[in-house]
Amino acid sequence: MAGQDEATKTSVELIAGLAGDRLETGVGASELDPTFRHSYSRDQAILIRRLRRIEGQVRGIERMIERKEYCIDILQQTAALRAAVDSVALLILEDHVQGCVRSAAEQGDPDRYIEEVLDVVRRTLGKPVRNPRV
């Protein structure tokens, strides 16, 4: 069960990490290029819809715990929650690679973006980050 909690935490951190890391470094792509457009912008409505569904799943799990429902049923719902979070993270990651990283490569500056993607994938898999940010 601790492994499942860790996996869910890792999935949630992946989504948070996509935005949170930029806050830690203090430099986002939009600061480097004023014309920058996040690649997931075209999927924003889909992402918001999925996140609202995830929010509903979390509330449903909360109600199950309050009603003291069967542990296995709750665990099945947490597995579904983890899959939903992973699905959102994967969509954002795919858009980032196909959009942001591709644009950076075309502009001759792919290294920072490639390393950023590799770092977030390493964290998702529970592996150490090779180049910790300062």
FENMOKA-V511958 format. One line per field, one symbol per residue. psi: psi as a letter, one per 40 degrees, with the letter a starting at -180 (. if undefined). A space follows every 50 residues. Layout:
psi=???
//
This chain:
psi=dddddddddddddddddddddddddehiddddheehhhdeddeddddddd ddddddddddddddddefihddddddddddddddddddddddddddddcd ddddddeefdddddddddddddddefiihdgii.
//
